[in-house]
Amino acid sequence: MTEGKVRRASDDEHIVFEPIDKKKLITVMKRFLGSKKSDPEVTKWFKVEGGVHYLATNLGSAVQILLHNRYAGSYTENEKPVYIKPLSNENREVSDFIPEIETVSEGKKKKERKTGKALEFPDVRGMFRSYDLSMFYKIPLDMDAIADLIAVHEAMKAASKVGGDYNTAELNIYSGDNYNRLKISLYDSPLSMSYWREFDSEQSFNFGAYHYDYELMIAVLKSLKDLESNYVNFYVRNIDDRLFFVGKANHYDLNFAIQRKLVR
């Protein structure tokens, strides 16, 4: 988590990269990582590769995150991956592996202890590598659009407190000769709420109906904003694939993937 140096392959020059702000990084990770006692231990940690790349996933891998430093050279420190578990009061636990935890009985009390074994971290980088985003439809979003989408999904969350405990949204995209529009609606709710937005695209396509957890969408969009992305490309292909968001900020590519939510 400390500032590191990268060797530029072209001229072997050492340059100092701009690291992601620690507080912002932890704030982003806490939106997705497990925090309940009942959550699997592996969901409570995020991975740091080479001291500069940050990887995370949540319960069920509904969201996967790769914050990748674009300077791909030979790193001079922190070559081995480490794992970080955010704790309360800005504290954190750092380990070379994710420890397996077991619960044992001590009289009438139960106590958690580490077994000495390591848990396997999901192959987040491999998941992102398995998709060729050039085969997806791309929707460019500026930060004003990101702010609007945050507001729309937060309005859905607020409305659901009145209409009932629903947390699913539906995405549809429509294209014609002179237009491209996306439509976001509350799904399976007694309340009716929809949002339309036109966007520019060189591609013409129709997509949907794609269902997702709007609270996870809020977390992804707020994270892109907090990490000060300059712009975001939104990628879709078909309802069996994930939704991908790729932002650019300083020296980082900000990659987020949301899994489709199965509905009746």
Secondary structure as a PSIPRED ss2 file (coil, helix, strand):
# PSIPRED VFORMAT (PSIPRED V4.0)

   1 M C   1.000  0.000  0.000
   2 T C   1.000  0.000  0.000
   3 E C   1.000  0.000  0.000
   4 G C   1.000  0.000  0.000
   5 K E   0.000  0.000  1.000
   6 V E   0.000  0.000  1.000
   7 R E   0.000  0.000  1.000
   8 R C   1.000  0.000  0.000
   9 A C   1.000  0.000  0.000
  10 S C   1.000  0.000  0.000
  11 D C   1.000  0.000  0.000
  12 D C   1.000  0.000  0.000
  13 E C   1.000  0.000  0.000
  14 H E   0.000  0.000  1.000
  15 I E   0.000  0.000  1.000
  16 V E   0.000  0.000  1.000
  17 F C   1.000  0.000  0.000
  18 E C   1.000  0.000  0.000
  19 P C   1.000  0.000  0.000
  20 I C   1.000  0.000  0.000
  21 D C   1.000  0.000  0.000
  22 K H   0.000  1.000  0.000
  23 K H   0.000  1.000  0.000
  24 K H   0.000  1.000  0.000
  25 L H   0.000  1.000  0.000
  26 I H   0.000  1.000  0.000
  27 T H   0.000  1.000  0.000
  28 V H   0.000  1.000  0.000
  29 M H   0.000  1.000  0.000
  30 K H   0.000  1.000  0.000
  31 R C   1.000  0.000  0.000
  32 F C   1.000  0.000  0.000
  33 L C   1.000  0.000  0.000
  34 G C   1.000  0.000  0.000
  35 S C   1.000  0.000  0.000
  36 K C   1.000  0.000  0.000
  37 K C   1.000  0.000  0.000
  38 S C   1.000  0.000  0.000
  39 D C   1.000  0.000  0.000
  40 P C   1.000  0.000  0.000
  41 E H   0.000  1.000  0.000
  42 V H   0.000  1.000  0.000
  43 T H   0.000  1.000  0.000
  44 K H   0.000  1.000  0.000
  45 W C   1.000  0.000  0.000
  46 F E   0.000  0.000  1.000
  47 K E   0.000  0.000  1.000
  48 V E   0.000  0.000  1.000
  49 E E   0.000  0.000  1.000
  50 G C   1.000  0.000  0.000
  51 G C   1.000  0.000  0.000
  52 V C   1.000  0.000  0.000
  53 H E   0.000  0.000  1.000
  54 Y E   0.000  0.000  1.000
  55 L E   0.000  0.000  1.000
  56 A E   0.000  0.000  1.000
  57 T E   0.000  0.000  1.000
  58 N C   1.000  0.000  0.000
  59 L H   0.000  1.000  0.000
  60 G H   0.000  1.000  0.000
  61 S H   0.000  1.000  0.000
  62 A C   1.000  0.000  0.000
  63 V E   0.000  0.000  1.000
  64 Q E   0.000  0.000  1.000
  65 I E   0.000  0.000  1.000
  66 L E   0.000  0.000  1.000
  67 L E   0.000  0.000  1.000
  68 H E   0.000  0.000  1.000
  69 N E   0.000  0.000  1.000
  70 R C   1.000  0.000  0.000
  71 Y C   1.000  0.000  0.000
  72 A C   1.000  0.000  0.000
  73 G C   1.000  0.000  0.000
  74 S E   0.000  0.000  1.000
  75 Y E   0.000  0.000  1.000
  76 T C   1.000  0.000  0.000
  77 E C   1.000  0.000  0.000
  78 N C   1.000  0.000  0.000
  79 E C   1.000  0.000  0.000
  80 K C   1.000  0.000  0.000
  81 P C   1.000  0.000  0.000
  82 V E   0.000  0.000  1.000
  83 Y E   0.000  0.000  1.000
  84 I E   0.000  0.000  1.000
  85 K E   0.000  0.000  1.000
  86 P E   0.000  0.000  1.000
  87 L C   1.000  0.000  0.000
  88 S H   0.000  1.000  0.000
  89 N H   0.000  1.000  0.000
  90 E H   0.000  1.000  0.000
  91 N C   1.000  0.000  0.000
  92 R E   0.000  0.000  1.000
  93 E E   0.000  0.000  1.000
  94 V E   0.000  0.000  1.000
  95 S E   0.000  0.000  1.000
  96 D C   1.000  0.000  0.000
  97 F C   1.000  0.000  0.000
  98 I E   0.000  0.000  1.000
  99 P E   0.000  0.000  1.000
 100 E E   0.000  0.000  1.000
 101 I E   0.000  0.000  1.000
 102 E E   0.000  0.000  1.000
 103 T E   0.000  0.000  1.000
 104 V E   0.000  0.000  1.000
 105 S E   0.000  0.000  1.000
 106 E E   0.000  0.000  1.000
 107 G C   1.000  0.000  0.000
 108 K C   1.000  0.000  0.000
 109 K E   0.000  0.000  1.000
 110 K E   0.000  0.000  1.000
 111 K E   0.000  0.000  1.000
 112 E E   0.000  0.000  1.000
 113 R E   0.000  0.000  1.000
 114 K E   0.000  0.000  1.000
 115 T E   0.000  0.000  1.000
 116 G E   0.000  0.000  1.000
 117 K E   0.000  0.000  1.000
 118 A E   0.000  0.000  1.000
 119 L E   0.000  0.000  1.000
 120 E C   1.000  0.000  0.000
 121 F C   1.000  0.000  0.000
 122 P C   1.000  0.000  0.000
 123 D C   1.000  0.000  0.000
 124 V H   0.000  1.000  0.000
 125 R H   0.000  1.000  0.000
 126 G H   0.000  1.000  0.000
 127 M H   0.000  1.000  0.000
 128 F H   0.000  1.000  0.000
 129 R H   0.000  1.000  0.000
 130 S C   1.000  0.000  0.000
 131 Y C   1.000  0.000  0.000
 132 D C   1.000  0.000  0.000
 133 L H   0.000  1.000  0.000
 134 S H   0.000  1.000  0.000
 135 M H   0.000  1.000  0.000
 136 F C   1.000  0.000  0.000
 137 Y E   0.000  0.000  1.000
 138 K E   0.000  0.000  1.000
 139 I E   0.000  0.000  1.000
 140 P E   0.000  0.000  1.000
 141 L E   0.000  0.000  1.000
 142 D C   1.000  0.000  0.000
 143 M H   0.000  1.000  0.000
 144 D H   0.000  1.000  0.000
 145 A H   0.000  1.000  0.000
 146 I H   0.000  1.000  0.000
 147 A H   0.000  1.000  0.000
 148 D H   0.000  1.000  0.000
 149 L H   0.000  1.000  0.000
 150 I H   0.000  1.000  0.000
 151 A H   0.000  1.000  0.000
 152 V H   0.000  1.000  0.000
 153 H H   0.000  1.000  0.000
 154 E H   0.000  1.000  0.000
 155 A H   0.000  1.000  0.000
 156 M H   0.000  1.000  0.000
 157 K H   0.000  1.000  0.000
 158 A H   0.000  1.000  0.000
 159 A H   0.000  1.000  0.000
 160 S H   0.000  1.000  0.000
 161 K H   0.000  1.000  0.000
 162 V H   0.000  1.000  0.000
 163 G H   0.000  1.000  0.000
 164 G C   1.000  0.000  0.000
 165 D C   1.000  0.000  0.000
 166 Y C   1.000  0.000  0.000
 167 N C   1.000  0.000  0.000
 168 T E   0.000  0.000  1.000
 169 A E   0.000  0.000  1.000
 170 E E   0.000  0.000  1.000
 171 L E   0.000  0.000  1.000
 172 N E   0.000  0.000  1.000
 173 I E   0.000  0.000  1.000
 174 Y E   0.000  0.000  1.000
 175 S E   0.000  0.000  1.000
 176 G C   1.000  0.000  0.000
 177 D C   1.000  0.000  0.000
 178 N C   1.000  0.000  0.000
 179 Y C   1.000  0.000  0.000
 180 N E   0.000  0.000  1.000
 181 R E   0.000  0.000  1.000
 182 L E   0.000  0.000  1.000
 183 K E   0.000  0.000  1.000
 184 I E   0.000  0.000  1.000
 185 S E   0.000  0.000  1.000
 186 L E   0.000  0.000  1.000
 187 Y C   1.000  0.000  0.000
 188 D C   1.000  0.000  0.000
 189 S C   1.000  0.000  0.000
 190 P C   1.000  0.000  0.000
 191 L C   1.000  0.000  0.000
 192 S C   1.000  0.000  0.000
 193 M C   1.000  0.000  0.000
 194 S E   0.000  0.000  1.000
 195 Y E   0.000  0.000  1.000
 196 W E   0.000  0.000  1.000
 197 R E   0.000  0.000  1.000
 198 E E   0.000  0.000  1.000
 199 F C   1.000  0.000  0.000
 200 D C   1.000  0.000  0.000
 201 S C   1.000  0.000  0.000
 202 E C   1.000  0.000  0.000
 203 Q C   1.000  0.000  0.000
 204 S C   1.000  0.000  0.000
 205 F C   1.000  0.000  0.000
 206 N C   1.000  0.000  0.000
 207 F E   0.000  0.000  1.000
 208 G E   0.000  0.000  1.000
 209 A E   0.000  0.000  1.000
 210 Y E   0.000  0.000  1.000
 211 H E   0.000  0.000  1.000
 212 Y E   0.000  0.000  1.000
 213 D E   0.000  0.000  1.000
 214 Y H   0.000  1.000  0.000
 215 E H   0.000  1.000  0.000
 216 L H   0.000  1.000  0.000
 217 M H   0.000  1.000  0.000
 218 I H   0.000  1.000  0.000
 219 A H   0.000  1.000  0.000
 220 V H   0.000  1.000  0.000
 221 L H   0.000  1.000  0.000
 222 K H   0.000  1.000  0.000
 223 S H   0.000  1.000  0.000
 224 L H   0.000  1.000  0.000
 225 K H   0.000  1.000  0.000
 226 D H   0.000  1.000  0.000
 227 L C   1.000  0.000  0.000
 228 E C   1.000  0.000  0.000
 229 S C   1.000  0.000  0.000
 230 N C   1.000  0.000  0.000
 231 Y E   0.000  0.000  1.000
 232 V E   0.000  0.000  1.000
 233 N E   0.000  0.000  1.000
 234 F E   0.000  0.000  1.000
 235 Y E   0.000  0.000  1.000
 236 V E   0.000  0.000  1.000
 237 R C   1.000  0.000  0.000
 238 N C   1.000  0.000  0.000
 239 I C   1.000  0.000  0.000
 240 D C   1.000  0.000  0.000
 241 D C   1.000  0.000  0.000
 242 R C   1.000  0.000  0.000
 243 L E   0.000  0.000  1.000
 244 F E   0.000  0.000  1.000
 245 F E   0.000  0.000  1.000
 246 V E   0.000  0.000  1.000
 247 G E   0.000  0.000  1.000
 248 K E   0.000  0.000  1.000
 249 A E   0.000  0.000  1.000
 250 N C   1.000  0.000  0.000
 251 H C   1.000  0.000  0.000
 252 Y E   0.000  0.000  1.000
 253 D E   0.000  0.000  1.000
 254 L E   0.000  0.000  1.000
 255 N E   0.000  0.000  1.000
 256 F E   0.000  0.000  1.000
 257 A E   0.000  0.000  1.000
 258 I E   0.000  0.000  1.000
 259 Q C   1.000  0.000  0.000
 260 R C   1.000  0.000  0.000
 261 K C   1.000  0.000  0.000
 262 L C   1.000  0.000  0.000
 263 V C   1.000  0.000  0.000
 264 R C   1.000  0.000  0.000
